[in-house]
Structure formats: C-alpha cells, structure tokens
Amino acid sequence: MRSFFIGLLNQVLRRNIYLIGDTHFDHHNIIRYCHRPFRNVQEMNKKLIRNWNYVVKDVDTVYFLGDLTFGRNSKPPNYWLKRLNGKIVLIKGSHDRDISRKAVWHKRLRYKGHRFVMVHDPNPKKISVRRGEWVIHGHMHNNHMKNYPFINGARKTINVSAELINYRPVSMDFLVSLDLGSIKRMDTINSKPERW
C-alpha cells in the first residue's frame, strides 16, 4: 500500500517540460496569414489559453520560443503570461519588443540522452549549433513547411510554431518518444512520421 501512495505522489509531483512558440495573442492578421481555424482574435486567444492550461500544470516548465503577442492594440506580454500555467522560460522572438528582461536569445537543454538548442529563428547565421544538437524553434509558422515542417530530420530541426502543434504546448517526453533520429520528416504533430 505504501508503494502505491509513493507512486501516486510521484505522478502528482512530476514536472514536465513543454515547448511552444508563436501564439501571437491579439494578432488579427495571423488568422488569415497562417490560415488559423478561428473566426476572430477573441476566439483564437481563448482557445490558445484553454489549450495551454489544459496541458500545462503550475509545476511544469514551458519554453516559449518567441512572439507571444503582436499588433498595435495588443495587450502587454504580462497580461497573457499571468493567464498561462507553468514556469515560463522566455526565448525572445522577432516581435517581442516589450517582453521581460529575463528573456534570452537561446537556451540549451539536455534531455534523456538528446541535446537541443532552443531559439526563435532557426536561421543558421543567428545561432551556432553544436554537433549532434537538434534545433527547436518557432518563427516559420506553417508558411515554410517545405524546409521547416514540425520535424525535419535532415536539418535536425523541430518547429513548435503553434499551427504545427495544434495550438497547444508539446512535451519533451512526446518528442523523445518519436525516436527523433529515425525521422526523415513529419509535417505536423498529427502527421505520420516519414522514417529514414
């Protein structure tokens, strides 16, 4: 009986790591530009918050890969950050002018035998990638799927722009479970991986 409660306690206290980028809260034009399935910005904002908070618990860590909000009349970043669960690590995006001073340009992470570098823009001129690292990024949305699908095994990139991951954070455990080294290409999180 004691081991049951210890197992249950471990499950409850388990901290997960999640990734997402390019929510673009309050950005009217992103709906049309990226063919987002929302009638208006209010519907999009509500769905993004609901999806995030359904998946992420307060003890979890979320690496946010840039472009939290955008637009002339958009609310400030802290307005949105206060509504989102988890400990959020901000990686600065191309539209993050008013984001916290705690935001960084990139972050490296070792996870279950894999090495990752997280950055908003995957342009090789903007980040040095170490041998064996996967680049987790945003910025490319679903408009550059040829070169930047959800997973590109040849480039060793993982695109976590909101459109490619069903508008909800994706867990590191899920990524690792895909057997990344065997994937040649995976267009979206819902696609069947094309293997080498």
C-alpha positions in Angstrom: 0.0 0.0 0.0 2.8 2.4 0.9 4.4 1.9 -2.6 1.1 2.8 -4.2 0.9 6.1 -2.4 4.6 6.9 -3.2 3.9 6.1 -6.9 0.8 8.3 -6.8 2.7 11.1 -5.1 5.5 10.9 -7.8 2.9 11.2 -10.5 1.3 14.2 -8.9 4.6 15.9 -8.4 6.0 15.1 -11.8 7.2 18.1 -13.6 7.0 18.1 -17.3 8.8 20.2 -19.9 6.7 21.7 -22.7 7.5 23.8 -25.8 5.5 26.2 -27.9 6.1 29.4 -30.0 4.3 32.0 -32.0 1.0 32.2 -30.1 0.6 35.8 -31.4 -2.1 36.7 -28.9 -4.2 39.7 -30.2 -2.8 39.5 -33.7 -5.7 39.8 -36.1 -3.8 39.2 -39.3 -2.1 36.0 -38.2 -5.5 34.2 -38.6 -5.5 34.9 -42.3 -1.7 34.8 -42.8 -1.4 31.3 -41.4 -4.9 30.0 -42.1 -5.7 29.6 -38.4 -9.1 28.0 -37.9 -10.6 30.8 -35.8 -13.3 33.3 -36.7 -11.8 36.2 -34.8 -8.9 37.1 -32.5 -11.1 36.7 -29.3 -11.8 33.1 -30.3 -8.2 32.5 -31.0 -7.0 34.0 -27.7 -9.5 31.9 -25.7 -8.6 28.7 -27.4 -4.8 29.2 -27.0 -5.2 29.9 -23.3 -7.6 26.9 -22.8 -5.3 24.5 -24.7 -2.2 25.7 -22.8 -3.8 25.5 -19.4 -5.4 22.1 -20.1 -1.9 20.6 -20.9 0.4 22.6 -18.6 0.2 22.4 -14.8 1.7 25.1 -12.5 4.7 22.8 -11.6 5.6 22.3 -15.3 8.2 24.3 -17.3 7.3 25.8 -20.6 10.0 27.0 -23.0 8.2 29.7 -25.0 10.0 30.2 -28.3 9.0 33.8 -29.1 6.3 36.0 -30.5 3.9 35.9 -27.6 1.7 38.8 -28.8 1.7 41.2 -31.7 -0.3 44.1 -33.0 -0.9 47.8 -32.4 -3.7 47.3 -29.9 -2.3 44.1 -28.3 -2.2 43.7 -24.6 1.2 43.7 -22.9 3.0 40.4 -22.5 2.4 40.2 -18.8 -1.3 40.3 -19.3 -1.0 37.0 -21.2 1.7 35.5 -19.0 -0.4 35.9 -15.9 -3.1 33.7 -17.5 -0.9 30.8 -18.5 0.1 27.9 -16.3 3.7 26.8 -15.7 7.1 28.3 -15.1 7.6 30.0 -18.4 11.1 30.5 -19.8 11.0 33.2 -22.5 13.1 33.0 -25.6 12.9 36.3 -27.4 11.1 36.4 -30.7 11.2 38.8 -33.6 8.0 40.6 -32.3 8.9 40.6 -28.6 9.8 44.2 -28.0 8.1 44.6 -24.6 9.0 41.2 -23.3 10.6 40.7 -19.9 14.3 41.4 -19.4 14.6 37.8 -18.4 14.0 36.7 -22.0 17.1 35.1 -23.6 18.0 34.7 -27.3 18.6 30.9 -27.0 18.7 28.1 -24.5 20.5 24.7 -24.5 19.0 21.6 -22.9 20.0 18.0 -22.4 17.0 15.7 -22.1 17.0 11.9 -21.9 20.2 11.5 -23.9 19.4 14.2 -26.5 20.9 17.7 -26.9 18.8 20.6 -28.0 19.2 24.3 -28.6 16.1 26.4 -28.5 15.8 29.6 -30.5 13.1 31.6 -32.1 14.6 32.0 -35.6 16.4 28.8 -36.9 18.5 30.8 -39.4 21.9 29.2 -39.1 23.5 32.7 -39.2 21.8 33.6 -36.0 22.7 30.6 -33.8 25.7 28.3 -33.6 24.6 24.7 -33.5 26.8 22.2 -31.8 27.5 18.8 -33.3 24.6 16.4 -32.5 22.2 19.1 -31.4 18.6 19.4 -32.6 17.3 22.9 -33.1 13.9 23.6 -31.6 12.4 26.8 -33.0 9.4 28.9 -33.9 9.2 31.7 -36.4 8.5 29.7 -39.5 4.8 29.1 -38.8 3.1 26.9 -41.4 4.2 29.0 -44.3 7.6 27.4 -44.8 6.6 23.7 -44.5 8.9 22.6 -47.3 12.1 23.4 -45.2 10.6 23.8 -41.7 7.9 21.2 -41.1 7.3 20.0 -37.5 10.3 17.7 -37.8 13.0 17.9 -40.4 15.5 15.1 -39.8 17.9 16.2 -42.5 18.3 19.7 -40.9 17.7 18.3 -37.3 15.0 21.0 -36.7 11.8 20.8 -34.7 9.3 23.6 -35.5 7.0 24.3 -32.5 5.1 27.2 -34.0 1.5 27.0 -32.7 0.0 26.0 -36.1 2.1 22.8 -36.3 1.4 21.5 -32.9 -2.4 22.0 -32.7 -2.2 25.3 -30.8 -1.1 23.6 -27.6 2.3 23.1 -26.0 4.1 19.8 -26.9 6.0 17.9 -24.3 9.7 16.9 -24.4 8.7 13.4 -23.5 6.5 13.2 -26.6 9.3 14.4 -28.8 11.8 11.9 -27.4 9.2 9.1 -27.7 9.1 9.7 -31.5 12.6 8.3 -31.9 13.9 11.5 -33.4 17.0 10.0 -35.1 14.8 7.8 -37.3 12.5 10.6 -38.6 13.2 12.0 -42.0 10.2 14.3 -42.0 7.0 14.9 -40.1 4.8 17.8 -41.4 2.7 18.4 -38.3 2.2 16.8 -34.9 -0.7 14.9 -36.4 1.3 13.6 -39.4 2.7 10.1 -39.6 6.5 10.3 -39.5 8.4 9.5 -42.7 11.3 7.4 -41.5 14.8 7.0 -42.9 
